[in-house]
């Protein structure tokens, strides 16, 4: 019987995101609070004699070697000397290039599943190191939950899990270039000197989150340049607040905008108020990957 594993890889939102200085490696230091939510893709991995073949429920998605799933598998093969293969099928539910780390989550699921299927024996720390080579969000997508992050986003500190909270995600049909956002003259970087590894502003956000004060905790530095280029996104954020959300922000570099709600019913009402935009009503979850 063919060995097979299925994982759900969950989307993330950035409850808080600030941009600090540019690093010597060309990336920027950031401070962020990651949170996984219930929206998820499903990745099924079956062992094959050789080669890696990816199929996807979305025919428009590139399933070639540039896909993060294929890159994750190729990285494991190259670094471990493994000579086995895999057939991988991706049921895609998370919007692509939406600030929700859908691709990063798929890569994380691939690393975890193939480590088990191919019996590679890699430790969580080794998987995280491989993940960072694939993308700054991949290390987080291997663990999930509520995490504070610094550096490129890979230096993770577990935070007390937030109480289960309902959110509404708005998915506007807009493309945003992350690289363009980082290079925008309208991106005002936080110039505070960190103390004990955190700026004062970040610590205030962490304290607010711990106190359940969503309005003071939720923030995204990237909104200024993105909203200037895409005013519809700023309008969406305002509509979420007008619909009764206790806080709202853009996730990552967008275009997804989310609202924090007091109940599932309020999240559903807020979603209805955003018509005709596509929306997802989700709840917070405590892990990024779940075996099915």
C-alpha positions in Angstrom: 0.0 0.0 0.0 1.3 3.5 -0.9 2.4 5.6 2.0 0.3 8.8 2.1 -0.1 11.8 4.4 -2.5 14.7 4.3 -1.9 18.0 6.0 -4.0 21.1 6.4 -1.8 24.3 6.2 -3.5 27.3 7.8 -3.4 30.9 6.7 -1.8 33.5 9.0 -2.7 37.1 9.6 -0.3 39.8 11.0 -2.1 41.2 14.0 0.8 43.7 14.3 3.5 44.5 11.7 6.2 47.1 11.9 9.2 47.7 9.7 12.6 48.7 11.2 16.0 49.1 9.4 17.3 47.5 6.2 19.7 44.6 6.9 23.0 44.0 5.2 21.5 40.9 3.4 18.9 43.2 1.7 16.0 42.2 3.8 14.4 44.4 6.5 14.1 43.8 10.2 10.5 43.6 11.3 8.5 43.2 14.4 5.3 41.3 14.1 2.6 39.3 15.8 1.6 36.3 13.8 -1.7 34.5 14.3 -3.0 31.4 12.4 -6.7 31.3 11.4 -9.0 28.5 10.3 -8.8 29.1 6.6 -6.6 26.3 5.2 -5.2 24.5 2.2 -5.0 20.7 2.1 -1.9 19.0 0.9 -1.8 15.2 0.2 1.6 13.6 -0.3 2.0 10.1 -1.6 5.4 8.3 -1.9 6.6 7.6 -5.4 9.7 5.7 -6.7 11.4 8.9 -8.0 10.7 12.5 -9.0 8.3 15.0 -7.5 5.0 15.8 -9.3 2.6 18.5 -8.0 -1.0 18.9 -9.1 -3.5 21.5 -7.8 -7.2 22.1 -7.7 -6.6 25.5 -9.2 -5.6 25.1 -12.9 -4.2 28.6 -13.0 -1.6 27.9 -10.3 1.9 27.1 -11.6 2.8 23.6 -10.5 6.3 23.7 -12.0 9.7 23.8 -10.2 9.2 27.4 -9.1 6.2 26.5 -6.9 7.2 26.6 -3.2 6.0 23.1 -2.7 8.3 21.8 -5.5 11.1 24.0 -4.1 10.7 22.6 -0.6 10.8 19.0 -1.9 13.9 19.8 -4.1 15.7 21.3 -1.1 15.1 18.2 1.0 16.3 16.0 -1.8 19.4 18.1 -2.4 20.4 18.5 1.3 19.7 15.0 2.5 20.8 12.9 -0.4 17.4 11.2 -0.4 16.6 9.4 -3.7 12.9 8.8 -3.2 10.0 10.6 -4.9 6.5 12.0 -4.2 3.2 12.8 -5.8 1.7 15.9 -4.2 -1.8 17.2 -4.6 -2.8 20.7 -3.3 -6.4 21.6 -2.6 -6.1 25.4 -2.7 -8.5 27.5 -0.6 -6.2 30.3 0.6 -6.0 33.2 -2.0 -2.7 33.4 -3.8 -0.3 36.4 -3.0 -2.8 37.8 -0.5 -0.6 38.5 2.6 -1.9 35.2 4.2 1.3 33.1 3.8 -0.6 30.5 1.8 2.4 29.5 -0.3 4.7 29.5 2.8 2.2 27.3 4.6 2.2 24.9 1.6 6.0 24.8 1.8 6.0 24.1 5.5 3.5 21.3 5.1 5.7 19.8 2.3 8.8 19.9 4.6 6.9 18.3 7.5 5.1 15.6 5.4 8.2 14.6 3.4 10.3 14.5 6.5 7.9 11.9 7.8 7.1 10.1 4.6 10.8 9.7 3.5 11.8 9.0 7.2 14.5 11.7 7.0 14.7 12.2 10.8 15.1 15.9 10.6 14.6 17.9 13.8 12.2 20.8 14.1 15.2 23.2 14.2 16.5 21.7 10.9 13.2 22.0 9.3 13.0 25.6 10.4 16.4 26.3 8.9 15.4 24.8 5.6 12.2 26.8 5.8 14.0 30.1 6.1 15.8 29.3 2.9 12.4 29.2 1.2 10.9 32.3 2.7 10.8 34.4 5.8 7.3 33.2 6.8 8.0 29.5 6.4 9.6 28.9 9.9 6.4 30.4 11.5 4.2 28.3 9.2 5.8 25.2 10.7 4.5 26.0 14.2 1.7 28.6 14.0 -0.4 29.9 16.9 0.2 33.3 18.5 3.9 34.2 18.1 5.9 37.4 18.3 8.6 37.6 15.7 11.7 39.7 15.0 14.6 39.6 12.5 13.2 38.7 9.1 10.2 37.2 10.9 12.0 34.0 11.7 13.1 34.8 15.3 9.9 33.5 17.0 8.8 33.8 20.6 5.6 32.0 21.6 3.0 34.3 23.1 0.0 33.3 25.3 -2.6 32.1 22.9 -5.4 34.6 22.3 -8.9 33.4 23.3 -10.7 31.9 20.3 -11.6 35.0 18.3 -13.7 35.3 15.1 -12.5 37.4 12.2 -13.6 38.3 8.8 -11.1 38.4 5.9 -11.8 40.5 2.8 -10.2 39.3 -0.4 -10.1 42.2 -2.9 -9.0 41.3 -6.5 -5.9 43.5 -6.3 -2.2 42.6 -6.7 0.3 44.2 -4.4 4.1 43.9 -4.9 5.8 43.3 -1.5 9.2 44.4 -2.9 7.6 47.7 -4.1 6.1 48.3 -0.7 9.5 47.8 1.0 11.1 50.3 -1.5 8.4 52.9 -1.3 9.4 56.3 0.0 6.0 56.3 1.8 7.1 53.4 4.0 8.1 55.2 7.3 10.3 52.9 9.2 10.3 52.7 13.0 13.7 54.2 14.1 13.4 53.4 17.8 16.3 51.5 19.4 15.2 48.1 20.6 15.6 47.3 24.3 15.9 43.6 25.2 15.2 42.8 21.6 12.0 44.9 21.2 11.1 48.5 20.5 8.9 50.3 23.0 6.1 50.4 20.4 6.2 46.6 19.9 6.2 46.0 23.6 3.2 48.3 24.0 1.4 46.2 21.3 2.3 43.0 23.1 1.0 44.4 26.4 -2.3 45.5 24.7 -2.8 42.1 23.2 -2.2 40.5 26.5 -4.8 42.8 28.0 -7.3 41.9 25.3 -7.2 45.5 23.9 -7.4 44.7 20.2 -7.8 48.3 19.1 -4.4 49.2 20.6 -2.6 46.0 19.5 -3.7 45.7 15.8 -1.4 47.8 13.5 0.3 47.5 10.1 3.1 50.0 9.1 2.7 48.9 5.4 -0.8 50.4 5.1 0.4 53.9 4.3 2.2 53.1 1.0 -0.3 50.4 0.0 -3.4 52.5 0.8 -1.9 55.3 -1.2 -1.6 53.1 -4.3 -4.9 51.2 -3.6 -7.4 53.5 -1.8 -10.1 50.7 -2.1 -8.2 48.8 0.6 -8.4 51.8 3.0 -12.1 52.0 2.2 -12.4 48.3 3.1 -10.7 48.8 6.4 -13.1 51.7 7.2 -16.1 49.5 6.2 -15.0 46.8 8.6 -14.8 49.3 11.5 -18.2 50.7 10.5 -19.6 47.2 10.5 -18.7 46.9 14.2 -15.3 45.2 14.1 -13.3 46.0 17.2 -10.1 46.4 15.1 -9.1 46.1 11.5 -5.9 46.1 9.5 -4.2 44.8 6.4 -2.4 41.5 6.7 1.3 41.5 5.6 1.8 43.6 2.4 -1.9 42.9 1.5 -4.2 43.0 -0.2 -6.2 41.0 2.4 -7.8 43.2 5.0 -9.2 41.6 8.2 -11.5 42.7 11.0 -11.5 41.4 14.6 -15.0 40.5 15.7 -16.7 39.9 19.0 -18.6 36.8 17.8 -19.2 34.6 14.8 -22.5 36.3 14.2 -20.9 39.7 14.1 -18.2 38.4 11.7 -20.9 37.0 9.4 -22.8 40.4 9.5 -19.5 42.2 8.7 -18.9 39.9 5.8 -22.3 40.6 4.4 -21.6 44.3 4.7 -18.6 44.0 2.5 -20.5 42.8 -0.6 -19.5 42.4 -3.4 -16.0 41.6 -2.1 -15.2 37.9 -1.5 -14.8 37.2 2.2 -13.9 34.4 4.6 -15.3 34.1 8.2 -12.6 32.5 10.2 -11.6 31.8 13.8 -8.1 31.8 15.4 -6.4 28.4 15.8 -3.4 27.3 17.7 -1.3 25.5 15.1 -0.3 26.1 11.5 -0.2 22.4 10.4 -2.8 19.7 11.1 -2.6 16.1 10.0 -5.9 14.9 8.5 
